[in-house]
Amino acid sequence: MATQKMLKFVDVERDMPDKRDASLRRQDFHEIYAEYAEAKAEEQAARCSQCGVPYCQSHCPLHNNIPDWLRLTAEGRLEEAYEVAQSTNTFPEICGRICPQDRLCEGNCVIEQSGHGTVTIGAVEKYITDTAWENGWVQPVRPARERPESVGIIGAGPAGLAAADRLRRAGLQVTVYDRYDRGGGLLTYGIPGFKLEKDVVMRRMDQLAQSGVEIVYKCNVGEDLSFDAIRGKHDAVLIATGVYKSRDLQLPGSEATGIVRAIDYLVASNRKSFGDDVEEFDNGTLNAAGKKVVVIGGGDTAMDCVRTAIRQGATSVKCLYRRDKANMPGSQREVQNAEEEGVDFVWLSAPKGFAGDPSVTDMTDAGKVAGPVSGVMVQKMRLGAPDASGRQMPELIEGSDYVEDADLVIKALGFEPEDLPKLWGVDGLDVTRWGTIRAEFGSGQTSLEGVFAAGDIVRGASLVVWAIRDGRDASDAILDYVTQSASVAAE
């Protein structure tokens, strides 16, 4: 009987939750998609073909059991659907909102390949977990038994929090150290509210605290507390700092004011959403209101910046990317949302330098002009032969330069790891040639005994879902490590 609920993709068309009109959503930072009604969620879940080889599951970094929780949703068994969803995913309500499903599960849906339109996996996942919270099915962790071993986790982003949740369920004592005044990492301060409203993240932070996870905020390791002190206090340590060092462009005119880093811009905006006092926002430095904005970059961070600038009241927002739309690394769904909201994409364009306001010529000690930026010097590109990765390489078109007017330029060029061994004064912590922590695949074990690493600090800047996967894998390895250590000590 259960299978009769499914396989409705032939008769039922794909239908996403209602999306607010662009003219309305560009006026606030609320999420742009509405919630499914129960009947609609069941109907859309029933479109799943329950295929024998679920490519949606195999292409999910967490290998979520998607067909099973879709079937349970179609049958109205939502609490069971939630239990299945959370068994492999620590934060399904977050992944349902921000995962690039078009590149992962939905992009590999079998019925999508056959022309029927993919199952709306992300929207159903969000609906299941939001319903679970509303009905009180999400409860603080209560371990079957407490254990004496303790783990210190550096970083309260998705990797660190996923590990904290899993280790706490095993009964270990967990302390998380974070440099910010709120947990969540980039979930809180990097991703705008129109993609992930902040009460969703804060709700999880409260649940972890109620579960017995100790969280130490405003703790800069190497300054407020040494790494050796953390290591000495705990039986194992997990490094899950993420990557926060912005890639930069050293171009003529870079010293002009009004050229800012994406991370600074997004953190300021998100802090304002919490009601914080943010001087650089209030004085206009990190505020796009009334300005011509140019964002340089083509990833998801660039999309967050352009859509934030629209909501702050920029007079125009343009995004420069050196390849074309088809070769953009960011989510195509995010590009579409940005275009609907009024962002102008300037494809096959790269910055050559920055123009300063000729009426303001403050000279620095080095003899450089340090006035406000007035524009980006742009050089047009074309796509040439593929490189080693198979992507076509941009090539300069001679004589095609022009100036794109700008009062605010945001550099969204990606992130690199900080030099943690140097920042923390740690000897023997090996890093790769890219500066990421060298860690054993699968376990996250580093070159230091009892020290593990997970997430972007190992993988490099990547997706939230991969950070969750890495945090869960590392927590399993940590549990094995402390268990074996305790066994040896008892002999």
Protein Blocks (a to p, Z undefined) as FASTA:
>chain_A
ZZmmgoklmmpccdddddddfklmmmpccdfbdcddfklmmmmmmmpgoiablfklmmpm
nlpafklmmmmmmnopamlmmmmmmmmmmblmlmmmmocfklmmmmmgfklmnonopadf
klmmmmmmmmmmmnopaccdddfbdcfbdcddehjbfklmmmmmmmmmnopacddddfbf
behijmlmmmcfklocfklmmmmmmmmmmnopacdehiaehilpcfklmmmmpmbdcdde
bpabdcddddehklpghiacfklmmmmmmmmmnopacfklmnommccghiacddedjbfk
lmmmmmmmmmnopabdcdddfbdfklpfbdfklmmmmmmnopacdehiacfbdcddfkbc
cdcfkopacbdcfbdcddddddddddfkopacddddehiaccdddfbdcddebjadddfk
lmnopghiacdfkopacddehjlpafbehiacedjllnopadfklmmmmmmmmmmmmmmm
mmmmmmmmmZZ
